Amino acid sequence: MRKTKIIATLGPATDSPEILGQLMDAGMDVARLNMSHAPHDWVRRVVKDLRAAAAARQRQFSILMDTQGPAIRTGDLPAALDLKPGQKFTLTVRGEKSEELHSVDVNYEEFVNDINIGDVVLLDNGEMHMKVLAKFANKVECEVLTPGKLGSRRHINLPGVKVSLPALTSKDLADIQVGLEVGVDFIALSFVREARDIQQLRAVVENAKHRPLLIAKIEDQQAVENLESIVAVADGVMVARGDLGIECPYEDLPLIQRRIVKTCLRVGKPVIVATHMLESMIDNPMPTRAEISDIANAVFEQADAIMLSGETTVGKYPIKCVEVFDKITRRIERSGAPTNPLRTELTSARQKLVKSAVVLAEDLKAEAILVFTVRGNMARQTASFRPFHSRIFAICEEPGIAQSMALIWGVNSLVLAFNHQQPEETIERALKMMVKDGQLSPGNQVVIISSITGGEQLVDVVEMRTV
């Protein structure tokens, strides 16, 4: 069983029920909906198609909605501008076309206030660099540092600049309401800068019927500085290497990735490594050697999931990309037991109980660890200790909780009605069901994390059984 999960972003190249089913068959565990490009009617349709494909395959499957976030962009241009080093270029904030020949509007009202003379402005995902020379009431005068062709509505990055953008835009809030309506399992918040950004999103989803888990996307220097506090309040983290690699010095990116993954492992939060993992396969049928090593490195680091973006939205080989992910990941996981993650921050008795269950299972080389969980927390904690020999099964009462397990390292989930008055009866039914489905065999040793009745209260227990 592959333990590292695979996320694929959906788009024009994967926009049919047949291809969605093929992606699942190839190994896709989670579908990502990129709201920078996703109309609401499409979201409603594709979620229905995904749930139908998962039901037909009798598997638990997660859907992640990724917000666009408060992006800074240039305005519209009548024609693309050829920029050459040494040219002067003006960025304006005034809601109308600029009169200057080499000029473009910016959609961010506080742009002039936030930026300083000497700052570097990156345009079109870092393709073009400009240096700020002067600023006036509504204009920022720059010098072009690198050549390029600037089109309309290009993305702007401001490395090291503390911007005062809102955490959630009106578009994000409208998109999130659609996500809550269709029951997505995760919402990823773009350009998280501090912990209160996640707290603001949590307040929006708090009363939803199916409350999604919240993923913080780490994309700039401010987020890296506030990493510990962001991880503490988020349900998971994404290493969003696209903008992160532009906002931070590129030579620091591997160190930042490793720090984020280690921080999440230390406190038991799921972590996703994303962006450019198979970029060459947008056009080519085979990965580069560097891409193979990049995927392997994320698996060695024990990330919960790895993610495809343009490869499966507009690429020529979307199914092949998932197969490549699956093949490389399985091979690396077979290579031997990794170093156990440093779970030094065990803050509750329950976390310590889960650790003891994992240690017991690994010592016994038990076939499986069965976690009976109501909200999924115990199963996520079990996975955070990264057992090598024992498979993890989350036994869930709610289908939505079981679906969310598809993102978590090493976890398979099952849906089963709980008998809260007689927990033992629930355990027996789960074991019989798993034997019938071929997930366990008679004679297998398993470790069980569950609750039993002790007097008038439920008590968490760990037990070892032979099936």
N, C-alpha and C positions, 0 to 999 in steps of 0.2 A: 504494500500500500504506500503510495506516495504521500509524504507528510507535508512538504511545502506546497501551498495552494497556489493556483494559477488564476489571475484576473485578466480578462480580455475586455477591451473597450469596444463598444458596438458603434457601427457607422454604416456608410453606404456599401462597403464591401461585405458586410455581414447582415444585411437588412432583409432577411427572409426567414420564415419558420424552419425551412429545411437546413439552412446554414447554421442557425442557432443550435439545432439538434446535433449537427456535425461537430460544432465547437465543443458541446458537452461531451460527445463521444470521444473527442480527441483529448479531453482533460480539463476543459474550462470549469472551474469551481464557482467563480463569481463573475457576473457581468457588470461592467462599469458604464454608466450613462453620463456622458460628458455634457453638462448643461450649457456649455459655451456654444454648442451646435445643435441642441436637441429641442424641437418644438414639443409642446405639451401633448398634442394628439399622438405624436410618435411615441412618447413615453408611455402613454396609456396602452397603445397597441403592443409595443415591444414587451412590456412587463407581462401582459396577458400571454403572449407567445412564449416567453421564457418559462412562466409557471406551467403552461401546458406541456412544454417539452420536458421539464423536470419531472412532472407527474407521470408522463408516459414512460420515463426511465426509472421511476420509483426511487428517486434520489433527492436529497436535500440540496438546495441551491440558493446562493445569496445574490442580491442585487444591490449595487452600490451607486447612489446618486452623487455626482461630483459637481459642486456648485462652481459657477464661473468666478465669483468673487469680485472684489472691487478693482478691476483692471484699469490701468492708465493706458489710453490709446491716443494715437494721432487721429485727426479728422479726415474728411474726404478730400481728395485731390482730383482735379480734372484730368491729370495725366501723371504718371510716375515721374519722380525727379531723380536725375542722375547726380549723385553727390560725390565730390572729389575732395581729397585732403587739402586743408588750408582755406576752403570756402567758408564764408560766414553764413549762418543759418539761424532763423528766428523761430522760436516756439511761442505761440500766443495763446492767451486764454481770454476769449471775448465772445464766443458763441456765434461767430460769423466768419466768413472766409477772410483770410489774411490778404492784405494788399501787396505785401512784399513778394518778390519773385521766388526767392528761396525761403519759404516759410510754410508752416502748417499749424493748424489749431490743435490744442490738447484738451481732452474732455474733463480734466480735473481742475476744479476751481481754485484749490489751494496750492497749485503747482508752483507759482511764483514765490509764495511765502515759504514753502517747505525746502526749496532748493537753494544752494549757496554758490557763490562764485568759486570756481575751481572744481566743482563736482563734475563727474562724468555721467552723461546720459547715454543709455544704450537703447537702440531702436531695432524693431523687427527681430526679437529674440536674440539680441546681442550681435546681429550682423553688422550694424553700423554704430560707431562711437562718436560722441561729440563732447567737447569740453565747454562748460559754462564760462563766458567771458564777462557778462554783465546782465543785470536784470532791472526792469522798470515796472511801472504800474501793472501792466498786463503782458509784458514781453520778457522772454529770456533769450539773450543773444548768445550764440554758441559758435565754436569753430569745429568744422568737420575734421575728425582724426583719421577715419578709415573710409574707403570708397564703398559705394553701394547704390542700389536703386530703391528709393523710398516710395511705396505705394500707399493707398488709403487705409486707414484704420489699422495701423501697425502698432504692435505692443511696445510699451515703453518700460524699461527697468531703470531704477535709480539706486545703484549699489551703495549701501551705507547711509542712505537718506531716510530719516524717520518721517514717514508720511502720515497724514492725519485722515486717511480714508476710513470709511465705516467698515465694520466687520461684515455686515450683511447689507447688500444693496436691495432695492425694491424688486429687481429681477430675481435675486436669490430667494427672497421671501415668497414670491409667487411660485417659483420652481419647487421650493420646499413643500408648499401646500399640495402641489400635485404629487410629490413623492410620498407624502403622508396619506393622500387619497388612495394611491395604488399599493401602498404597503411596502416600500423599499426597506431593506434590512439595515443599510448603512447610509449615512450622509457624510460626505467628506467636505470640510470647509476649507476653501482656498485662501491662501495668503493669511493664515493665522499668524498673529504677531505677539499675542500675549494670552494668558489663561482666560481672561474675561471675554475674549472673542468666542471661545467654546461655551462659556457659561451663558452668553447671550443666545447662542443657537439652542442650547439645552432648554432655555425658557420658552422658546418657540415651539419645540416638539414635546414638551413635558406632558401635555394632556392628550396626546394623540392616542387613538385606540391601539395601534401597533407602533410602539415607540422605537424608532431606529437607534442604533448605536452611532456614536459620533467619532469621526476620524479627523484628526488635525493634520493638515498638510503643511509640512515644514518647507518653506520656499524662499526665505530671505534671512539676512544676518540678524534681524531683530528676533525672529523666531528661534534661531540657534542660541542666541543669548538667553532667551527665556525658556529653553527646552525643558528643564526640570519641572517648572510650574505648569507648562502646557501639558506634558505627559501626565501629570498628577490628576488633571481634571478631564482629560479626553478618555474615550473608550479604546482608542487605538491611534496610531500615527502612520503617516505616509511620508517616506523620503522622496519628495517630489523633485527629482534631480534636474528637470528642465529649467525652471526658473532659479532653482538653488545654484545650479552651475553657472548661471549668469550673474546672480546677485553676490556670490562669494568668489574669491579667487579659485580658479579651476583646480589648482594643485592642492587646495584644502578639501575638495569635494570627497575623496575617499575617506579622509579622516573624519569629516562630518558625518558621512554615512555610517561609519563604524561606531561613532559615538552615539548616534541616535539609536541604532539597533541595540547596542549594549545597554543604554539607558532603559529602553523598553523591556529588555529581557530581565534586567535587574529588578524591576518593579512588577513584572508580570503583565505587561500591556502588549497586545498584538501590534506588529509592525510590518509595513509594506515597503518594498523597494520598487521604485517605478521610474519609467522614462528611458528611452533609447537603449533598451536591453537587446532588441533585435532590429535596430533601425535599418540596417542594410537589407533586411528581408522585406521591406516595403516594395523593393524592386527585384530582389534576387532570391532564388529558391534555396540558398544555403547561407548559414550564418558565417560571420568572420570568426577567426580564431580568438580575437579579442572579446567578441560578444559571448562566445562560449565560456571564456574565463570569467567574464563579468557575471554571468548567470551562476556559474559554479561558486563564485565568491559569495554571492548573496545566500546561497544554500549553506555554504560553510559557516557563514555568520549566523545562520539559523533564523533568518527572517521568516515570518509567518507566511508571507505571500510575495510573489513577484508579478509584475504587471506589464501588459502589452498596451500600447496606445495607438499610434498611427499604423502600426503593423497590422492591426485587425479592423481599423476603421476605413482606411483607404488603400491598404496594401494589396498586392497581387496574390499573396499566399497566406491568407488569414488562418486557414486550418493547419497548414504546414507549420506556421509559427507556434501554435499551441502544441503541436506534436513535438517540435524541437524543445520547447520548454519542458515538456513532460519527460522526454528521453534523457536530457541532460540532468534534470533534477533527480530522476530515479537512479541514474548511474552514480551521482555524487553521494546520494543517501546510502547506497549499497556499500560505499567504500569503507565504512567503519563508523564506530560510535564517536560522535563529536565530543568535545569538551563540554561538560555540563555547564549551563549558564550560571552566572553568579547571582543567585536569588538571595541577596543579603538583606533586603528589606521585607521581612515577614512581619507584618504589622498586626496580624490577628491570629487568634487560636485556630480559626478555620484554615488559614494558609499553612500553618504548621502541621495541621492534620493532613492536608493534601500532600505536603512534602513527605510525610512519613509513609503515606500510601504509595507514592512513586518510588521511594527508596525500597520499600518492601517488594513491590512488583519487579523492580530491576534486579534485586538480589535473587528473587525466585525465578527470574526470567519467565515471568507469567505471560500467558498468551495475550491477556487484555486487562485493561483497567476500565471498569464500568462505573460511570459517574451518574447518579440519579440527581438531576438538577432541575430546579423550578425556573430560575432566571438565567441560567447559563454560566454564572460566576464560577462555580466549583469546577466546571469543565475547562473554562479558560485558564483557571489557576493550575489545573493538572497539566495542561499543555505547556504552560510557561516553564515547567521543570524539564521539558524536552526528554521524556523517556525514550530510550533507544530500542529496547527489546519488546516492550509491551504496547500494543495498540490501544488507543483511547476511544471509548464509545460513550457519547453523551446520550443518556436516556432522558428524553424531554416530554413533558406533558403538552406543551403548546407548540404547534407547528412553526410559528414564527421564531421561537427560540431555537428549534432544530435547524431552521434555515440559516440562522446567523452563524451557526457553527461551521458552515462551509468555508469561512475565511480563516479559521483558527488552525494553526499548525497541528497536524497529526490527528485531528478529531473527526470521527464519523459520528453521525447523529441518527437517532431513532425516535419515533413518536410513539408513546405508549400512555394510556390512561393510568394515572396513579390511584392506588387504593390507600388514601392517607391514614385510614384507620388501621390497616394491616400492611405495613411496608414489606413484610416478608413475602406476602402474596404477590406484590408487584415485582419483586426480585425474581421469584420463580417464573412468572410469566415472561419476563424479559429474557431469562436464560433459555427457556423453551423456544421462544421466537427466534433467538439468535442461532440456536442449533438447527432449527428448521430451515433458516435462510442460509445456512452454511458459513456463518460468521464465526461460530465456535463449534468445536467437536467434543464429544464425550471424552473425558479424561483431561481436558485443558484445565490449567490452573488460571484463575482470575482473581484479581483484587477488586473489591467493591467499596465504593464510597457512597454512603446513603444515610438515611435517618431511621432510627427506631424509636418506639414509644418507651420512654423511661418515666414511670409514674404518670404524671399528667402533662408531660412535655416531650417534644421530639428531641432526640439526642443524635448528633452526627457521629457516625462510626466508620471504621475501616475494618474490613474482614477479608480473609482469604478463603476461597472455595475451590473445589474440584468439580468441574461440570459433569 
